[in-house]
Amino acid sequence: MRVDLALAGQHDKCELLATGADVYLDMAHQIYNAPPGTITKKDIARRTIGKNTVLGCGFGMGHAKFREQYCPDQPVEFAQGVIRAYREQWAPKVPIMWRSFQYAAHDVIGGKRDEVCVYGCSFRMDGEFMRIDLPSGWQTLWFYQAKMRLRANPFTKKEEGSPSYKVMKSGKWTTVFLYGGLLCENIAQALARGILCEAMGRLEYREKMPLVLSVHDEAVAEVPEDTDIKKFVACMEQRSPWIERMGVPIAIDAWQGACYRKE
């Protein structure tokens, strides 16, 4: 979520995250058009809607899917209002980024342009692949057999060329059509992984804290009992120049124990 916002340049929300403010409540105030401070953590139902919106709508989720997953008992108009609140009020720069990624993929796969650079991401064809070089400077996403393939436009119902690629699923090659939200998800998730991998490298090689495993966004190191946890936290919080440029807020929750546990 925070990488998505930072990449889009939605720095007001990044600053909110950096202060430790409850962004789920902030989103809930937008959804319910409530004055700041009138919704609290005690209002579990409305805060949960805010949480699901912040975490679920950053990659293009529409109102129908949101209603199905998070509020099936609410009228469709409520879900539509949630999506509008996110896209038009809370994070209006994020949908602009989706469209930019969509146009970039369309132009390079369709042969209109050799290279398109948007939001620090460089799109171009490389043989059968469309590649996206990421702002980290050392990560690249690859999309195999990237082509414009015919697909029915969901609005006009007419077939038209859409950017797509091939992926192996269940032992079969499957066509996946690319759209802005999906491209954004791939890019943001890769960058988030890059942030963690760089931190893990610092722990292992600079701080000599041997890593034993990682779980999603967690890094687990085996260290002497008297190791100062503040040293671990400081290493994890360090930001590379590319992370600084993006303005990604980083927050670390750390713990020490005799065995691994899931918080």
C-alpha positions, 0 to 999 in steps of 0.5 A, spaced: 500 500 500 505 505 501 509 503 495 503 504 491 502 511 494 509 513 494 510 511 486 504 515 484 506 521 488 500 521 493 505 524 498 500 527 503 498 519 505 505 517 505 506 523 510 500 520 514 503 513 514 510 516 516 507 520 522 503 513 525 496 516 524 491 511 522 490 511 515 484 506 515 480 511 520 482 517 515 479 513 509 473 511 513 472 519 514 472 520 507 467 514 505 462 516 510 463 523 509 464 524 517 468 530 520 475 528 522 475 524 529 468 522 529 470 515 527 474 511 532 477 504 533 471 503 537 467 503 530 470 496 528 465 496 522 466 502 519 474 502 520 474 495 517 471 498 511 476 503 511 481 498 512 479 494 506 478 500 501 486 502 503 488 495 502 484 492 497 483 498 492 490 500 490 490 496 484 484 497 480 478 493 484 472 495 482 465 496 486 462 489 484 468 486 486 469 490 493 461 489 494 462 481 493 468 481 498 467 486 503 460 488 504 455 483 500 449 486 505 450 493 503 447 496 496 451 496 490 450 504 491 454 504 497 460 500 494 460 505 488 461 510 493 467 507 496 470 506 490 469 513 488 471 516 495 478 512 494 479 514 487 477 521 487 478 524 494 483 519 498 488 517 493 486 521 486 493 520 483 493 512 484 488 512 478 492 516 474 498 512 475 494 506 472 492 509 466 499 511 465 502 504 465 496 502 461 498 506 455 505 505 456 504 497 455 499 499 449 504 503 446 510 499 446 507 492 445 503 495 439 509 498 436 508 505 437 514 507 441 520 503 442 520 505 450 516 509 454 518 511 461 513 513 466 513 513 474 521 511 474 519 505 470 522 504 463 517 499 458 520 496 452 520 490 448 526 485 448 525 479 444 519 476 445 518 479 452 516 486 454 520 488 460 519 493 465 526 496 468 524 499 475 526 505 479 530 501 484 535 500 478 536 493 479 530 490 478 526 488 471 519 485 470 519 480 464 512 479 460 513 473 456 510 473 448 507 480 449 503 481 444 496 485 442 491 480 442 483 481 440 479 482 446 472 484 447 471 491 450 467 490 456 464 497 454 463 497 447 463 489 446 467 490 440 473 486 439 479 490 439 487 489 440 489 489 447 496 488 451 497 481 453 502 476 455 503 468 456 504 465 463 504 458 465 498 456 469 496 449 471 501 446 466 498 450 460 500 456 457 494 462 459 493 468 456 493 474 461 491 481 459 494 487 461 491 493 464 493 499 469 491 496 475 495 489 474 501 492 472 501 497 478 500 491 482 506 487 479 511 493 479 509 495 487 509 488 489 516 487 486 519 494 489 516 492 496 520 485 495 526 489 493 526 494 499 525 487 504 531 484 500 536 490 501 534 490 508 536 483 509 542 483 505 544 489 510 542 484 516 546 478 513 553 481 510 554 488 514 551 487 521 553 479 521 546 477 523 544 470 519 538 470 516 534 463 517 527 465 514 523 470 511 515 470 511 512 475 507 514 482 509 518 479 515 526 477 516 528 473 521 535 472 524 538 468 529 543 472 533 546 472 540 541 473 546 544 479 548 543 483 541 540 489 542 534 489 538 535 497 536 541 495 531 536 490 528 531 496 527 536 501 525 538 496 519 531 495 517 529 502 517 535 504 513 533 507 506 537 506 499 537 513 495 531 510 490 527 509 496 528 516 498 527 519 492 520 515 491 518 517 498 516 510 501 515 511 509 518 505 512 516 502 519 518 497 523 515 492 528 521 488 531 521 482 537 525 478 540 524 471 542 527 464 543 523 461 537 519 464 531 512 466 532 506 469 528 504 476 531 
